[in-house]
Amino acid sequence: MKDQIEKYTGKLLADRSACPDGIAFAAQDDTLIASGAPELARLAGATLAHLNSLGLVVARPSLPFADFLVARAPAGGSAIVPQDTETRTFLHDIPFLRRKDLPQDPAGEIARLLANRKGVIVEGVGIVAVGAITVEQAFINYSSVFHSTFVKYLQDILTDGFLLPGEMEAFQIFRHGWLKPLSAEGLIFRGKLSREKAEILSEVEAVGRFTVERGLVDSFFGNISARAGELIYISQTAASLDELAGCIDPVPTDNSSTTGITASSELLAHRRIFEETGARVILHGHPKFAVVMSMLCEARDCPVQDCWKDCPHVRFLGGTPVVAGEIGAGGLAKRVPPVIGATGSAIVYGHGVFSIGREGFGEAFAAMVEVENFCREEYFRRLDQALKR
């Protein structure tokens, strides 16, 4: 269990989602184990003791966005409801506890909220996330909350501006310090992917790592595939893209085998994209600025209520089509394939980016980087323009 705690502490540091001196895990083994920042470790252990779960993480996010969202929430509010797909599908909403309302021993109240949710924000403390049966799940849920609060905060700033003392200064530190240039520089891709199984598996594993390392996907979400004749090699559902060894399924294109049972929930979308474009590879990630920008729509008096699944329109961001579609239920398989061939990439409302490569993953990766860089630049252009009004 200790090695799992070390592993996921390292992942939080690698993706820069938590402060190095503000991470603690607790786990139920033969006895309860709690380690990390001492004060947070005590809270993690005390909270987990109230739950019928195996793992829990308490960590102070590297960005103050979660606390800002709590401070900006209406008086009497008790939860944040981001509109991105990760929240809608996995979190539903994110409960929070205000600093002024914390009891002297907050573990019991935190545990009460975690009994029905995967993560909670504790103002002034951080994000607390639980794993029902593994420490890994606690890490996944922390990552999802971090992603969702990032997206929600950037949306709110663009709409309402800065409302709190010190908020603008903190945002500038994020913009000019925390954010790093995004590129494919230094990465090596095979120019033309062969049909050899060993080569395909090796390349898919490598590109999965690249996608995580460059921040193009959060948590364990996203998927990746390569076509070789009548087989599609696709990452398994819930697989971490930076640990794909043994987690890539060869699935017949005609669905004649049960091997697709463990494959990504977006197998149908991948299959249809291959059929309509003739591409060799597909990459799907959740780059944050593309997610933010995909949910900005200028339509007025629109009758559509559930924009994320029912919007019939194709919008464009820098020449990249933006479509709606329900994940894992065939919606993306209807909306993405018809539009992705012309540009090599497509954005899904609140969800992320699909990109294709005609020969190999270098093209697909570069396309995703290009989309995210455009969305980042466009976001700040719009923000600067809004702040001048």
NUROTI-408251 format. One line per field, with one value per residue (C-alpha): x negated, y negated, z negated; residue in one letter; residue number from 0. Coordinates in nm, 3 decimals, always signed. Layout:
# residues N
X (X	...)
Y (Y	...)
Z (Z	...)
resn (a	...)
resi (NUM	...)
This chain:
# residues 389
X (+0.000	-0.286	-0.422	-0.079	-0.080	-0.430	-0.327	-0.023	-0.196	-0.451	-0.176	-0.022	-0.364	-0.430	-0.105	-0.152	+0.201	+0.098	-0.152	-0.461	-0.427	-0.049	+0.023	+0.140	+0.290	+0.466	+0.531	+0.689	+0.452	+0.428	+0.425	+0.501	+0.200	+0.174	-0.130	-0.230	-0.202	-0.142	+0.170	+0.330	+0.233	+0.415	+0.723	+0.699	+0.674	+0.955	+1.184	+1.114	+1.189	+1.550	+1.585	+1.627	+1.357	+0.999	+0.819	+0.837	+0.629	+0.621	+0.416	+0.377	+0.420	+0.135	+0.388	+0.634	+0.927	+1.125	+1.112	+1.202	+1.506	+1.619	+1.569	+1.760	+2.049	+2.380	+2.438	+2.603	+2.459	+2.321	+2.193	+2.029	+2.181	+1.934	+2.077	+1.788	+1.839	+1.619	+1.833	+2.161	+2.060	+1.848	+1.885	+2.238	+2.149	+1.869	+1.980	+1.783	+1.735	+1.667	+1.386	+1.621	+1.853	+1.588	+1.639	+1.341	+1.306	+1.415	+1.344	+1.696	+1.861	+1.621	+1.694	+2.068	+2.032	+1.799	+2.052	+2.244	+1.974	+1.622	+1.462	+1.522	+1.359	+1.269	+1.199	+0.853	+0.757	+0.782	+0.952	+1.046	+1.117	+1.204	+1.133	+1.388	+1.156	+0.814	+0.577	+0.570	+0.939	+0.873	+0.607	+0.843	+1.117	+0.880	+0.762	+1.122	+1.209	+0.894	+0.981	+1.343	+1.265	+1.001	+1.254	+1.534	+1.318	+1.188	+1.545	+1.663	+1.376	+1.455	+1.821	+1.802	+1.444	+1.250	+1.464	+1.231	+0.932	+0.609	+0.788	+0.640	+0.288	+0.323	+0.458	+0.159	-0.074	+0.118	+0.113	-0.253	-0.403	-0.204	-0.110	-0.388	-0.432	-0.266	-0.438	-0.544	-0.907	-1.143	-0.897	-0.977	-0.705	-0.724	-0.676	-0.460	-0.309	-0.339	-0.085	-0.315	-0.151	-0.464	-0.537	-0.178	-0.163	-0.496	-0.389	-0.047	-0.208	-0.463	-0.205	+0.021	-0.264	-0.332	+0.034	+0.032	-0.313	-0.218	+0.103	+0.342	+0.548	+0.635	+0.705	+0.749	+0.968	+0.902	+0.835	+0.609	+0.623	+0.448	+0.591	+0.408	+0.609	+0.917	+0.806	+0.834	+0.586	+0.756	+0.689	+0.909	+1.179	+1.049	+0.689	+0.432	+0.282	-0.064	-0.044	+0.099	-0.120	+0.123	+0.420	+0.461	+0.729	+0.715	+1.075	+1.198	+1.345	+1.656	+1.722	+1.702	+1.523	+1.598	+1.257	+1.434	+1.597	+1.303	+1.218	+1.271	+1.634	+1.566	+1.483	+1.784	+1.674	+1.321	+1.455	+1.674	+1.392	+1.167	+1.441	+1.516	+1.163	+0.928	+0.701	+0.452	+0.461	+0.690	+0.602	+0.855	+0.757	+0.910	+0.694	+0.840	+0.865	+1.035	+1.289	+1.348	+1.384	+1.612	+1.880	+1.883	+2.171	+2.296	+2.637	+2.932	+3.289	+3.184	+3.446	+3.187	+3.162	+2.903	+2.643	+2.382	+2.582	+2.863	+2.710	+2.745	+2.509	+2.144	+1.949	+1.583	+1.286	+0.995	+1.117	+1.174	+1.534	+1.712	+1.995	+2.220	+2.258	+2.321	+2.015	+2.017	+2.365	+2.308	+2.361	+2.002	+2.005	+2.273	+2.136	+1.755	+1.685	+1.863	+1.661	+1.315	+1.190	+1.169	+0.957	+0.793	+0.939	+1.271	+1.376	+1.663	+1.872	+1.739	+1.539	+1.218	+1.046	+1.031	+0.749	+0.641	+0.323	+0.322	-0.011	-0.107	-0.064	-0.294	-0.020	+0.253	+0.047	-0.053	+0.312	+0.421	+0.144	+0.245	+0.610	+0.526	+0.281	+0.541	+0.801	+0.556	+0.472	+0.837	+0.936	+0.686	+0.775	+1.138	+1.051	+0.827	+1.095	+1.362	+1.145	+1.099	+1.473)
Y (+0.000	-0.238	-0.194	-0.295	-0.607	-0.695	-0.631	-0.858	-1.125	-1.128	-1.160	-1.459	-1.623	-1.531	-1.684	-1.989	-1.965	-1.973	-2.168	-1.959	-2.026	-1.982	-1.618	-1.337	-0.993	-0.750	-0.385	-0.086	+0.209	+0.447	+0.122	-0.235	-0.405	-0.783	-0.961	-1.292	-1.648	-1.587	-1.799	-1.677	-1.318	-1.338	-1.473	-1.204	-0.925	-1.060	-1.105	-0.760	-0.606	-0.726	-0.567	-0.219	-0.290	-0.188	-0.508	-0.884	-1.183	-1.532	-1.778	-2.151	-2.235	-2.414	-2.671	-2.863	-2.815	-2.578	-2.820	-3.112	-2.922	-2.864	-3.232	-3.340	-3.099	-3.248	-3.265	-2.946	-2.751	-2.406	-2.276	-2.384	-2.250	-2.269	-2.189	-1.986	-1.621	-1.481	-1.651	-1.554	-1.191	-1.110	-1.379	-1.520	-1.818	-1.914	-1.980	-2.230	-2.330	-2.694	-2.778	-2.961	-2.661	-2.399	-2.220	-2.184	-1.825	-1.836	-1.471	-1.354	-1.624	-1.563	-1.191	-1.259	-1.442	-1.180	-0.909	-1.036	-1.207	-1.129	-1.459	-1.767	-2.109	-2.221	-2.594	-2.676	-2.307	-2.167	-1.893	-1.570	-1.272	-0.913	-0.579	-0.309	-0.015	-0.156	-0.444	-0.482	-0.577	-0.849	-0.994	-0.973	-1.155	-1.427	-1.477	-1.503	-1.768	-1.965	-1.953	-2.052	-2.344	-2.467	-2.468	-2.618	-2.899	-3.000	-3.008	-3.223	-3.470	-3.519	-3.583	-3.782	-3.909	-3.923	-3.970	-3.897	-4.076	-3.927	-3.730	-3.916	-3.890	-3.516	-3.472	-3.655	-3.418	-3.129	-3.282	-3.381	-3.129	-2.807	-2.771	-2.631	-2.650	-2.354	-2.179	-1.841	-1.948	-1.674	-1.390	-1.115	-0.949	-0.677	-0.841	-0.566	-0.305	+0.053	+0.329	+0.522	+0.579	+0.518	+0.189	+0.069	+0.156	-0.016	-0.332	-0.348	-0.311	-0.585	-0.830	-0.768	-0.875	-1.182	-1.286	-1.273	-1.430	-1.729	-1.787	-1.700	-1.467	-1.463	-1.177	-0.843	-0.976	-1.002	-0.717	-0.620	-0.374	-0.251	-0.053	+0.236	+0.405	+0.560	+0.487	+0.175	+0.158	-0.061	-0.154	+0.017	-0.167	-0.337	-0.276	-0.541	-0.666	-0.679	-0.311	-0.131	+0.181	+0.473	+0.236	+0.223	+0.440	+0.572	+0.549	+0.672	+0.391	+0.600	+0.646	+1.026	+1.080	+1.013	+0.848	+0.512	+0.566	+0.410	+0.157	-0.218	-0.324	-0.529	-0.223	-0.287	-0.647	-0.529	-0.262	-0.512	-0.767	-0.504	-0.406	-0.762	-0.908	-0.622	-0.740	-0.503	-0.646	-0.840	-1.036	-1.172	-1.400	-1.657	-1.969	-2.226	-2.537	-2.344	-2.221	-2.576	-2.730	-2.454	-2.561	-2.928	-2.978	-3.313	-3.186	-3.377	-3.254	-2.900	-2.636	-2.365	-2.293	-2.016	-2.175	-1.910	-1.634	-1.792	-2.089	-2.011	-2.284	-2.266	-2.565	-2.640	-2.741	-2.845	-2.622	-2.322	-2.198	-2.187	-1.936	-1.807	-1.441	-1.210	-1.009	-0.631	-0.605	-0.645	-1.022	-1.098	-0.821	-1.016	-1.370	-1.345	-1.122	-1.344	-1.654	-1.535	-1.425	-1.770	-1.927	-1.633	-1.733	-1.798	-1.937	-1.787	-2.021	-2.016	-1.703	-1.741	-1.691	-1.406	-1.414	-1.174	-1.075	-0.943	-0.763	-0.786	-0.961	-1.257	-1.421	-1.349	-1.478	-1.795	-1.858	-1.833	-2.066	-2.315	-2.308	-2.358	-2.640	-2.820	-2.780	-2.909	-3.215	-3.280	-3.249	-3.513	-3.736	-3.732	-3.777	-4.077	-4.227	-4.174	-4.328	-4.646	-4.714)
Z (+0.000	-0.076	+0.276	+0.415	+0.200	+0.324	+0.685	+0.680	+0.478	+0.759	+1.019	+0.841	+0.845	+1.208	+1.335	+1.109	+0.971	+0.604	+0.392	+0.309	-0.064	-0.067	+0.019	-0.209	-0.151	-0.381	-0.305	-0.474	-0.473	-0.769	-0.961	-0.862	-0.700	-0.670	-0.527	-0.376	-0.508	-0.883	-0.937	-0.615	-0.691	-1.024	-0.850	-0.579	-0.835	-1.052	-0.750	-0.607	-0.946	-0.902	-0.556	-0.417	-0.157	-0.099	+0.006	-0.037	+0.064	-0.087	+0.114	+0.153	+0.524	+0.695	+0.817	+0.592	+0.829	+0.606	+0.312	+0.539	+0.664	+0.306	+0.218	+0.531	+0.465	+0.342	-0.031	-0.142	+0.149	+0.078	+0.412	+0.737	+1.059	+1.350	+1.693	+1.834	+1.924	+1.646	+1.382	+1.544	+1.591	+1.288	+1.022	+1.077	+0.860	+0.620	+0.259	+0.055	-0.305	-0.381	-0.621	-0.857	-0.878	-0.956	-1.287	-1.517	-1.399	-1.033	-0.946	-1.019	-0.807	-0.518	-0.538	-0.532	-0.202	-0.058	-0.130	+0.175	+0.381	+0.500	+0.401	+0.188	+0.159	-0.193	-0.181	-0.311	-0.322	+0.029	+0.226	+0.051	+0.276	+0.193	+0.357	+0.283	+0.344	+0.440	+0.373	+0.749	+0.749	+0.493	+0.723	+1.023	+0.836	+0.713	+1.071	+1.193	+0.933	+1.017	+1.389	+1.334	+1.103	+1.347	+1.631	+1.422	+1.285	+1.627	+1.758	+1.467	+1.502	+1.869	+1.785	+1.462	+1.430	+1.104	+0.794	+0.499	+0.344	+0.477	+0.746	+1.042	+0.900	+0.844	+1.196	+1.343	+1.158	+1.312	+1.658	+1.668	+1.428	+1.387	+1.755	+1.970	+2.348	+2.518	+2.807	+2.943	+2.931	+2.815	+2.877	+3.127	+3.334	+3.597	+3.935	+4.083	+3.857	+3.982	+3.924	+3.693	+3.355	+3.148	+3.323	+3.285	+2.915	+2.851	+3.033	+2.868	+2.524	+2.601	+2.739	+2.442	+2.214	+2.426	+2.406	+2.026	+1.986	+2.203	+2.007	+2.289	+2.074	+1.705	+1.469	+1.647	+1.924	+2.296	+2.536	+2.823	+3.110	+3.424	+3.714	+3.878	+4.149	+3.989	+3.633	+3.418	+3.131	+2.870	+2.509	+2.251	+2.064	+1.746	+1.854	+1.768	+2.092	+1.936	+1.831	+2.132	+2.129	+2.113	+2.148	+2.527	+2.690	+3.048	+3.167	+3.508	+3.714	+3.783	+3.409	+3.454	+3.123	+2.756	+2.709	+2.735	+2.396	+2.210	+2.478	+2.443	+2.423	+2.736	+2.948	+3.172	+3.235	+3.320	+3.555	+3.741	+3.766	+3.922	+4.167	+4.278	+4.291	+4.374	+4.092	+3.931	+3.577	+3.344	+3.032	+2.783	+2.495	+2.262	+2.303	+2.066	+2.283	+2.562	+2.306	+2.180	+2.524	+2.651	+2.403	+2.509	+2.747	+2.873	+2.987	+2.844	+2.784	+2.863	+2.777	+2.703	+2.330	+2.309	+2.534	+2.454	+2.626	+2.829	+3.011	+3.384	+3.501	+3.600	+3.469	+3.536	+3.325	+3.542	+3.822	+3.593	+3.583	+3.246	+3.206	+2.930	+2.845	+2.552	+2.458	+2.439	+2.588	+2.959	+2.971	+3.059	+3.318	+3.504	+3.468	+3.485	+3.790	+4.047	+3.951	+3.848	+4.189	+4.343	+4.068	+3.891	+3.555	+3.383	+3.046	+2.847	+2.632	+2.275	+2.340	+2.534	+2.868	+3.119	+3.374	+3.647	+3.827	+4.183	+4.135	+3.769	+3.438	+3.509	+3.716	+3.460	+3.169	+3.354	+3.444	+3.081	+2.970	+3.240	+3.131	+2.764	+2.838	+3.048	+2.774	+2.513	+2.721	+2.802	+2.438	+2.327	+2.622	+2.515	+2.149	+2.213	+2.431	+2.164	+1.890	+2.093	+2.106)
resn (m	k	d	q	i	e	k	y	t	g	k	l	l	a	d	r	s	a	c	p	d	g	i	a	f	a	a	q	d	d	t	l	i	a	s	g	a	p	e	l	a	r	l	a	g	a	t	l	a	h	l	n	s	l	g	l	v	v	a	r	p	s	l	p	f	a	d	f	l	v	a	r	a	p	a	g	g	s	a	i	v	p	q	d	t	e	t	r	t	f	l	h	d	i	p	f	l	r	r	k	d	l	p	q	d	p	a	g	e	i	a	r	l	l	a	n	r	k	g	v	i	v	e	g	v	g	i	v	a	v	g	a	i	t	v	e	q	a	f	i	n	y	s	s	v	f	h	s	t	f	v	k	y	l	q	d	i	l	t	d	g	f	l	l	p	g	e	m	e	a	f	q	i	f	r	h	g	w	l	k	p	l	s	a	e	g	l	i	f	r	g	k	l	s	r	e	k	a	e	i	l	s	e	v	e	a	v	g	r	f	t	v	e	r	g	l	v	d	s	f	f	g	n	i	s	a	r	a	g	e	l	i	y	i	s	q	t	a	a	s	l	d	e	l	a	g	c	i	d	p	v	p	t	d	n	s	s	t	t	g	i	t	a	s	s	e	l	l	a	h	r	r	i	f	e	e	t	g	a	r	v	i	l	h	g	h	p	k	f	a	v	v	m	s	m	l	c	e	a	r	d	c	p	v	q	d	c	w	k	d	c	p	h	v	r	f	l	g	g	t	p	v	v	a	g	e	i	g	a	g	g	l	a	k	r	v	p	p	v	i	g	a	t	g	s	a	i	v	y	g	h	g	v	f	s	i	g	r	e	g	f	g	e	a	f	a	a	m	v	e	v	e	n	f	c	r	e	e	y	f	r	r	l	d	q	a	l	k	r)
resi (0	1	2	3	4	5	6	7	8	9	10	11	12	13	14	15	16	17	18	19	20	21	22	23	24	25	26	27	28	29	30	31	32	33	34	35	36	37	38	39	40	41	42	43	44	45	46	47	48	49	50	51	52	53	54	55	56	57	58	59	60	61	62	63	64	65	66	67	68	69	70	71	72	73	74	75	76	77	78	79	80	81	82	83	84	85	86	87	88	89	90	91	92	93	94	95	96	97	98	99	100	101	102	103	104	105	106	107	108	109	110	111	112	113	114	115	116	117	118	119	120	121	122	123	124	125	126	127	128	129	130	131	132	133	134	135	136	137	138	139	140	141	142	143	144	145	146	147	148	149	150	151	152	153	154	155	156	157	158	159	160	161	162	163	164	165	166	167	168	169	170	171	172	173	174	175	176	177	178	179	180	181	182	183	184	185	186	187	188	189	190	191	192	193	194	195	196	197	198	199	200	201	202	203	204	205	206	207	208	209	210	211	212	213	214	215	216	217	218	219	220	221	222	223	224	225	226	227	228	229	230	231	232	233	234	235	236	237	238	239	240	241	242	243	244	245	246	247	248	249	250	251	252	253	254	255	256	257	258	259	260	261	262	263	264	265	266	267	268	269	270	271	272	273	274	275	276	277	278	279	280	281	282	283	284	285	286	287	288	289	290	291	292	293	294	295	296	297	298	299	300	301	302	303	304	305	306	307	308	309	310	311	312	313	314	315	316	317	318	319	320	321	322	323	324	325	326	327	328	329	330	331	332	333	334	335	336	337	338	339	340	341	342	343	344	345	346	347	348	349	350	351	352	353	354	355	356	357	358	359	360	361	362	363	364	365	366	367	368	369	370	371	372	373	374	375	376	377	378	379	380	381	382	383	384	385	386	387	388)
